[in-house]
Amino acid sequence: MNKEYMHLNAGDKFKKTISPDGQVLPFKKKQKISAATLNMINALFDENKELMEKLKDK
C-alpha cells in the first residue's frame, strides 16, 4: 500500500487493534479533532475533574 492510496500525511496518527483471535492487527487512521471540539472536551473534563479522577482510579 502507498500513502496516496491510504490518504496519509506526515504526522497522521493511527490506532492499532487486535482481533479477538489475535490473527489480525488492523490499523485505523485517527480522525482529526477541530480546535472547537477539543476546547469543549477540555472544558468538560475540567468541570468534572473530581469525577474523572475517581474513574481513572478504577
Buried (B, 14 or more C-beta within 10 A) or exposed (E): EEEEEEEEEEEEEEEEEEEEEEEEEEEEEEEEEEEEEEEEEEEEEEEEEEEEEEEEEE
